[in-house]
Amino acid sequence: MLDGQSKSDTISMQISGMTCANCAQSLTRRIESLGLKDVSVNFANSTLKFAASSEISIAEVHRNIEQLGYKVSTSSEKPSTDSHVQFSNLEFKFIFCTLLSLPLLAHMFFSWHFIHNPWVQCALATPVFLVGITHFGRSAFFSVRSGMPNMDVLISIGFTAAYFYSLAGTILSLGPNFLFYETSAVIIALVLLGNVLEKRALRGTSAAIEELQKMKPEKAKLIRPGVGKEIVSEVRTSDLTVGDLLLVTDGDTIPVDGEIEEGHLAVNESLLSGESLPKEYYVNGRVFGGTVVVGGNARIRVTAVSNEGTLAQIIQLVEGAQSRRPQIQRIGDVVSAYFVPAVVGIAVLTFFASYFLFEISLSSSLLSSIAVLVVSCP
């Protein structure tokens, strides 16, 4: 049993190291191969969820995740800044690679002598290659080792072949027809651009979820019976239980779902309903956590704890919609398991057919095979 959880429980883990939606798909296939059910990987907030099983241990799941090159966060809370740090690093890599790739492209348009120097091109392309091999190569290596090659394999083979072919041409002084440093650098820069755009699109939904989570107050005013009088003390919202009595006053954010036992409230529920006008609540009226009191005072009895309230359910629905895979994607996942090996095979066949059968030059044959690899990447 997974950490003593019941079979109906859902296990959630925070994953670090995913760089694109393709990583999430690879991780999904790997965890499903263990026999676990209801597996979903949300690339937007880097979470893995699956139904607990009595046959697979947490340690086994961790081991399989790490074999793919990812890490499981040991923190019980989601690192809210982790995705922002990863995005900033990704943007920096893209800008860095673009700035070095542009001079490599310049030799195609300008006759400046220094930019046509093979060693200058090598000096510009090498840092870009190192960024590419650390960003894409790591994922490619672990995916091949695990027997589930992903799209990073195609990208890595493409820019690596172009770089080392050019490096050999530079060292052996074979001439400009053997220099394709710009091909290697531009492949890396363009795929990084795709990753940046993908991450930026997902951040919109993630930001909306974070805003919803911020609506949940961390503190609540708990009413306890005392000697001769009641005592109002501030407690953490996470420590509340069903049946606790809370004091809510004008300007407060209602901490959890509850029912009014005494008093009257005017509540801004625009968070839930979009209605800008406040709604009036009286005794026995049900109020919702995350909404704001704009008038009145009341005592409310807790009817649902923080992670089971209406706001928590909305957040779970949004996260579920993000990570839910349509049937057509499941079919695509099956096809993708054979796609990468097939593309690599076609690229190799293209090279040998071009060079040996049609007697096309070595450089053109290599470019054709690289084109097959790169064009196949969605």
N, C-alpha and C positions, 0 to 999 in steps of 0.2 A: 504493500500500500504506500502511496506517495506521501511521505511525511505524516502518516497517520490520517490522511484525508479519506473521506467516504467516496464511494464510486461516483456519486452524483456531483461531487465537488469539481470546480474548475480551477486548475492551477495556472497562475500567471507569473511570468518571469520577465525581467527587464534585460534586454539584449543590447550589447554594444559591439560596434565593428561593422554593422551593415551599411553599405554605401549606396545601394540602389534597390529598386523594387525586385530586381532579379535575385539579389541576395535573400530577400524575404521568401521568394518562391523556392529557392534551393533549400533553405532551412525548413520550410513547410514540408517539402518532399522527404527530407531526411527524418523528421520527427514522425511523419505518417508511416514511414517504413518500419518504425519500431512497433507498430500496431496500435498506437494511441489514436483516440477518436476526437472529433471536433477540434482539430488543430487549426489555429489561425495565427498568422504572423502579421502584425500591423507595423509596416515600415515607417509610417508617419510618426508614431510615438515609440517605436522600437520595443514592442512587447510581443511575447509569445504566450498563447493561451491554449490549453488542451484539457480534456476531461481526465480526471485522475483515474489511475488504473492500479489494480492489486498486483499486476504482473510486471510492471516496469517501475524501477526505483528512480528517485530524483537524481541520484548519482549517475545512473545510466544516461538519463536525459542530458545532464551537464556534460558528460564525456562526449556524447555525439555532437553537441553544440560546439564544443571546443575543437573537435576534429575538423569542423568546417572553418575554423579560424575566428570564431566569434567568442565573446565572453559573456558570462551571466553576472549581472550586478548582484552584490551581496546585500545591498541596502534594501530595507523594507519599503522605502519610499522611492518614487520615481524621481530621478535626477532631472529636474525641470530645465536646468541649463545645459545638460549634456547635448541635446539635439542642436541647440544654438551654437555650441562650441564646434560640433562636427560640421555644421553648415558654414561657419566662418572659416574653418580649415579648408573645406572644399572650395569655397570662393577664392581663398588665397592661392590654392594650387592652380585653379583655372587661370587667374590673372597672371601668375608667375609663368605658367607654360605659354600663355598667349603672347606675353611680351617677348619671350625668347623665340617663339615660332614665327612672328611677323618678319623679323630680319631674314629668316631662312626663306620665306616666301619672296622677299624683296629681290633675290637674285634672278627670279624669273621675269622681272620687269625692268630692272636697272642694270647697268653695265659697270657698277662700282667694282673695282678690282678686289678689294679686301673681302667683300661678301661672297666672292666666287672662290676664295681660298678654302680648300677642303678642311684644313685644320681649324679655321675660324668657324666653319659650319659644324664641325665636330664639337668644338667648345660650346657652341650655342645649343646643340641638340642633346648633349650628354646630360645636363641637369634635368631637362625635360624627360629624357628616358628614365632617369633615376626616380623621378616623381611617378611616372607611369608604372614602373616595375614594382614600386612599393605600394601604390594604390590599387592597381588591377592585378599585378602578379601574385600578390599574397592570396587574394581571393581565388585566383585561377589555380594556384598550387594546391590549396586545401580542397577545392572542389574536385580536382583530378584525383587527389589522394583518396578522397572518400568515395570515388566511383560515380560522382554526379557532376560532370563538367558543366560549367555555366557559361554565360556569354563573355565573361571576362577572359576565358581561355582563348576565344577567337580574337578579341582585342589584343591580348598580350602577344599571341603568336604573330599577329600582323605588324605591330610596331617594333617588336623585337627582331623579326626577320629583316625589316627595312633598315633598322639601325646597324645591325652587325654586318649586313651586306655592304652598307656605306662605309663602315669602319674598315672592313677588309679592303675596299677600294681605295680608301685614304692611305692606309699603311703601305699597300703595294703599289701606290701611285698609278692606278689603272685608268684614271681620267674621269671627266665629269659624268660620263654615261653610267658610272657605277655609284653615283652619289644620290641618295634618296633620304637624306637627313630630314628634309622638310616633310616627307611623307610620314615618317615616324612621329615627328613632333606634332604635326597637325592632327593625326589620328588621336593622340592623347588629349590635345587641347579640345577638340570637338566633342569627344566622349565625356570629358569633364564638364563641358558646357551643358550637355544633355543631363548629366547628373545634377548640376546646379539648378537647372530649370525644373527638373522633377522634384527635387527637394523643396524648392521655393513654392511649387504648387501645393505640396502636401502640408507645408507650414501653415497655410491659411486655415485648414481644418483643425490642425493641432492647436493653433492659437485660439480658435473658438472654444475648444475643449478646455484649454488652460484658463480662459476667462470664466467659463462655467465653474471650474474647480475653485477659482478665487472667490466666487460668490459664497462659498461655504465658510462661515466664520469659525475661527479656531477656539473661541471661548463662548461660554454660556453662563447665565445667572441662574444658579440652582438654588431652589428654596428648600431648606431643611427645617424640621421641627427642632426647637431649642427649649431651654428652661424658661417658661413663661412667655416666650416670643419666638417667632420664626427667624431663622438665620439665612441671609442671602449671601452666597459665596460664588466666586468665579471659578469655573472648572473647565477642563478641556472638553470640547464637543465630542471627541472620540470616546470619552469616559461615560457619556450619558447612556442610560438604559431605558427601555420602554417602561412607562409609568412614572418617570421622574417629573417633578413639578418645576416649571421654569417661570422666571419673571421676564417679560418683554416690555420695553418702554419705547417712547417716541424716538425715532432715529436709529433703532437697533435693526440689525439683520437677523431675522428669525433663524436660529441655529439648526433646527430639525423640524420635521413634520410633527404637528401636534394638534390638540383640540382645546379650544378656549373653555376654561372652567369658570373664570371670573373676569369681567372687564369687557372692553370694546377696542377694536383695532381697525385702522384704515391702512390697507396694505397695498404697496406698489408691486403688482405681479407681472410687470412687463417682461421680466426674465422668462416667465413660463408661457404667458399668453400673448405677449406683444401689445396688450392693452395699456395705454399710457395713463388712463384714469385710475385712481386708487379704488380698491374694492373694500366694502365695509364687512366686518365680521363681528358677531356677537357670541354669547354663550352657546356652546356646543358647535360653533363654527370650526371647520377644519382649515388650518393654515399650513403653509408649505415652507420648508427650509430653503434659505437663499433669497427669499423675498424680503422687502424692506418695509418697516413700519414707518408710515408718514404721519401718523396721528393716533393718540390713545395709548392706553396701558392695559396689560392683561396678564393673567396667569394661564399658562398652557400646559397641558399634560402631554408628555412625549408619546407618540403613537408609532414612530419608526426611528431607528437609530440612523446615524449619519450616512452609513454606506448602504442603507436600504430605503432611503427616502425618495421622493419624487425627483429631486435634482440629480441624485446618484443614478437613478434609472435612466434619465435623459442622457447623462454622460455615457452610460453603458451602451445605450442604443446607438449613439453617434459613433462610439469606438467600434461597436459591432458592425455597423454599416461600412466603416472604413476597411475592416479586415475581412469581411465576408466575401467569399469568392463565388462568382456566378458559375453555372454549370459549364459554360463555354470555356472558362479559364481552367477548369479541372481537366477538360479535354486537351487544352493547350499545354498543361503541365505534363501530361502523358507524352505528348508529341515532343516536347522540349527535351525529354530524357534521351531521345535519339537524335535530336536536331544537331547538337554541337558535334558529336562524332561524325555525323553525316557531312556536315559542312567542312570539317577538317579533311575528311576523305576526298571531297570534291575539290578542295583547294590543292591538295597534293596531286590529284589526278590532272587538274588544270595545268600545274607546273610541268609535269612530266610530258603531258600531251603537247603542250606548247613548245617545249624545248627539244624533245626527241622526235616527236611525230611530225610536227609542222615546221621544225627547225627555226623557230623564232629565237631571237637573241636571249641570252641568260637574264639580262636586266628586265626585258619586257615580259618574259615568262614569270619572273618573280613578282613583278607588279600585278600581273593578272591574277596570280594566286592570292596575293594580299588583298586585291579588290574583292575577291570572293569572300574572304574572311570578314572584311569590314562591312560590305554591303549587307551581309546576312545578319548583322547585329541590329536589333530593333531600336 
